[in-house]
């Protein structure tokens, strides 16, 4: 009797059997995420990403930075390619296109602190890595970096990260996958 109880207490699922605690779920096709670090700093940065092919996703992103950062706002469309052909998982290469606005005080010799707004179209690229985690594959986490180039007559007035209208971008998002 003791031997039978011992065998039953260490029994596990045989290979190929489903773990009934976590029923099989369909693979996530959508991720919505925000940057929690930006929230602490008073900014809002987020992404929406949807699978359209096994290796491709489309999405939108938005950024709103506070007034002490010259009230920078961006909205962009995104196309991401996953080389492992497992969209939303692993390394991705992305292209972005959108609009960037920036409000700033112009202290040139003729303007004397007048508030100005630049509106510039942008294109960019990014390299990211995304993980879908958890027993139910609902938690998404992504890190990435890239750059975007601002165009238009006022784009050079924005000094950007690299000067002359080029801005570095960073992604550190957490969110939900479904």
N, C-alpha and C positions, 0 to 999 in steps of 0.2 A: 504494500500500500504506500509506504514512504517513497519507494522508487517511482511509482506511478505519479505521485504528486510532484516529485522533483522534475520528471520529464515534462509534465504539463506546465510547470512554472517557467521553464526556459524555452518553451516552444515559440517559434516565430513563424511569420508568413513564409511560405515556400517561394522561391524565385518565380516570378510571373504572376503571382497573386496580387490583387489590388489591396492597398492599405485602406480599409473602410473608414478610417478616421478622416481621411482627406480624399473625398471622391474626385475622380478625374474631372478637370475643368477645361473648357476650351482655352486655347492659347490666347493671351491678351492681344487685342488689335489697336488699342488706344491708350495713350498715357497723357495725363494732365498733371503738371508739376509747377511748383514755385520755388524760388530761391529763399531759404529760411535765413541766410546770413543777411541778405539785402533787406528783409523785413525789419531786422533789428536796427539797421542803419537808416530806416525811414524810407526805403525804396520798395517798389513792387516790381518783380521780374518773374514772368511765367511763360510757359510753353504748353501748347496742345499739339499732339502728334498722333497721326492715324496711318495704319498700314494700308498701302494700296497694291503692293506686290510682295512676294516673299523677301525681296531685298530692298524695297523702297518704301519710304513713308513721306507724307506731306504734313505740313503743320503751319501753325502761326505762333508768333512770339510777340510779347509786348514788354516794354520796360518804361518805368516812370521813376526818375531819380529826383530827389528833393531839391529845393531852391538853393541850398548851399553848394550843390553841384550844378549850378546854372540851369536848373529845371530841364534836364535832358529827358526827352521822350522818344521812343522808337516803336514802330509796329512793322512787322515783316512776315513775309511768307517764306517757308522753308521746305527744302527738298533734301532728304537724307538717304544715303546709300549705305547699306550694311553688307560689307564684303563677304561675310559668312553666310549670306542669304537667309538670315534668321532675323527679320525686322524686329526692332525694339530691343534686341539683345546684342550686347557686345559693342565693338568698334563701329563708328559710323563717320562718313565724310559728308559734309553738308554744304549746300549753297543757299544763300539768303538774298532776298531783295525786299526793300521796304522804303519807309519814309522816316526821317529823323528830324525832330524839332529841338531847338535849343533857345532858351531865353537867357539873355545876359545884359549887363550894363556896359554900354559903350563909352569908354573914357578917352576916345581919340580927341585931338585938339579942337575939333569942330562940334563934337556931340555932347561933351560935358555930362556924362553919366546917364544918357538917355537909354531907356529899356529897348532892346532890339530882340527880334525873333528871326532865327534862321530856319528855313525849311528846306531840307535836302533829300533827294532820293539817295538810296544806298544799295550797294551790292557787297556781299561778303562770302566768307567760307569759314567752316569750323570743323574741328576734329573732336569727337566725343566718345565716351564709353558709357553705356547704360546697362544697369543690372535690374532684372525683375526678380524680386526676392519674396520669401515667405512661403509657407505651406500652401497657400491658396493663390500664389503668384499675383498679389494685388499691390505690393509695395514696389515703387519704382525709385531708383536713385541714378543720377547721371552727373558726370563731371566732363568738362570740355573747355576748349579755348579756340579762339579764332580771331579774325580781323574783318572789319568792314570799311569800305571806302565811301566817303560822302562826295556827292557831285552837285553841281549847280554854281551859280554866281557867288553865293555866300559861303560855300563849303570850306574855303580856305580861311575864313575868319574863325572857324572852330579849330582850335589847336589840336584837339584829339590826343590820343596816347602817343602817337608817333609824329605829331605835327602835321600840318597841311591837310587836314580832313580825313586822316586814317585813325580808326578807333579800334583798340583791342577789345575783344569780348571774352567773357568767361561764363561758363555754365556750371552751377553747383545746385542742382534741383532735386527735390524729393517730391513724390506725388503718388498718385493712384493709377494702377493699370487695370483695364477691364476689357 
